[in-house]
Amino acid sequence: MNPSPAELLDPVFTFLDALIQNYGVYLYLVFVWLSLAVIGWVLSGGLRRESRHGNSATVVPGIIFTMQPPTQSTPPT
């Protein structure tokens, strides 16, 4: 006879209910501090992919305007 998934997971849910009932406040504090640490890690660039080219120079794209002196045209003859 195959037991239902609810019967198989009942001990797990009972354990989690008891854990939350006894240590819920401490679990909450741990998760809050961990979430703050993860947010700080993400904002500091923790999810960026590392460059494998070995080039550590930062490239900033931009437009460069150069002024060339006006050329003298020869007068028509």
Buried (B, 14 or more C-beta within 10 A) or exposed (E): EEEEEEEEEEEEEEEEEEEEEEEEEEEEEEEEEEEEEEEEEEEEEEEEEEEEEEEEEEEEEEEEEEEEEEEEEEEEE
